[in-house]
Amino acid sequence: MFSRLFYSAIFAALALSPAMADDASRSKVTVVFDHVLPNVPGKSMRGVLVEYEPGGTSAAHTHPNSAFIYATVLEGAIRSQVNDGPATVYRAGESFAELPGDHHAVSENVSDTEPARLLAVFVVDTDETNLVIDDQP
């Protein structure tokens, strides 16, 4: 059991590595847990910690069609815009959801001086290896 979870986390981390390597965005993405849901065949729950440096951003993106995401701000304040909705600032303790097929147009740290962190919890197909699909230029 451990090895399956361990390797799933590695694959998920590799799928997110472009965001980790993007120095211009000043954000870091880390898979913090990956568990198969025993009562929902073919689905897993993955936790992804997104850490923004002051002024940090993430590129506009979508997620796999199987993904439902519930994000909670852990520290600081993050501006988020999903689909054509308004850009909204979420502060520590506040949450928002992304439904399958949603477009995450804006995700950024509001502060130019303080860091911000959020935990995104995915319910996604277990065999999905790419959790973030950046918009094409």
N, C-alpha and C positions, 0 to 999 in steps of 0.2 A: 504494500500500500504506500509506504513512504516513497519508494523509488518512483512510482507513477506520479505522485503529487510533486515530487522534486523535479522530475523531468518536465512535467507540464508547466511548472513555474519558470523553468529555464526557457522553454519554447516561447512562452508568453513574454518573457523579458526580452528575448531576441526579437520578437515581433514589434516591440516598442522601442528598440534600440535607436532608430533614427531620431526620435524625439529626445533621447538622452544625449545624442551626439551633437545636437543643434545648438551651438554656442550662441547664435544670434537670438534664439528664443529665451535664453536664460531660464530654462525650466529643466527639471529632472523628473523622470518617470520610473517608478520601481513597483514591480509586482510584489505585493506583501503576503498574499495568500491565494491558493488555487485549490478548490475542493469540488470533487464530483458530488452532485446532489443525488443521494441514494434513492430518493422518492420521486425523482423526475428524470426518467431515462434519457440519456443523451445530453443533459444539461450540466453545467458547472457554474460555480460562483467564484469570481475572481476579484480580489481587492487590488486596486492600483493607487498608489500614493503619488500625487503630483505636487512637486515642490517648485514654487516660483521664487526666483530671486527678485529683489526690488525692480519694478518695471518689467518683469518677465511676462512672456506670452506663450501661447501654443498656437500653431498654425491652424487655420480653419480645417475642419475634418468631419468625417462621418465614422460610424462604427459598423461592424458586420450586421446584416439584416436580422440576425438572431439575437442581437444584444439589446437588453434592457439595462439601463444604467441609473443608479441612484447615487448622487454625489453630495457629500457633506463637507463644508468648509471647516477645517480644523484650526486654522490660524490665519489672521489677517482678513483681507477682503478681496473677493474675486468678482470681476465683471464677466458675465456670461450672456451669450445670446444664442438661443436655439431656434432654428428655422427663421421665420420672419417676425418672431416675437420681439419685444423690446429688449434692449441690453439692460440687464438687471444686476445690481451689486448685491452679493451675498456675503455676509459676515460670519465669523466663527460661530458654529452651532446651527447655521441655516443650511437648507438642502434644496436641491432641484433634481428633476428626473429628465432623462432622455429616452424616448421611445424608439423602437426599431425603425430605422430609416431616417431618423432626425439628422439635421445638419447643424453642427456646432460651429457657428460662424465666428464667435468671439469667446475667448477664454484668456483672461489676463489678470495679473496682479494690479489692483487699483493704486497701490502705493509705489512711489519711486524710492522710498527709504527703508521700508520694512518688508520682510519675506511674507509669503502666504503659502498655505498648504491645503490640499483637499484630498479626501479619500473617495474614489469612485468605485462603487461595487457593481460589478457586471454579473448578470445572469445571461449566459451565452452557450451556444453549442459547444460541447466538450472538445470536439476536434478542431475548433477554430483556433488558428495560430496567429492571426493578424488582428489585433484589437483596435487599431487606429489606421484609418485610411485618409491621408492628407489630401486636400484638394489639389488638383492638377493646375499648374500655372497657366 
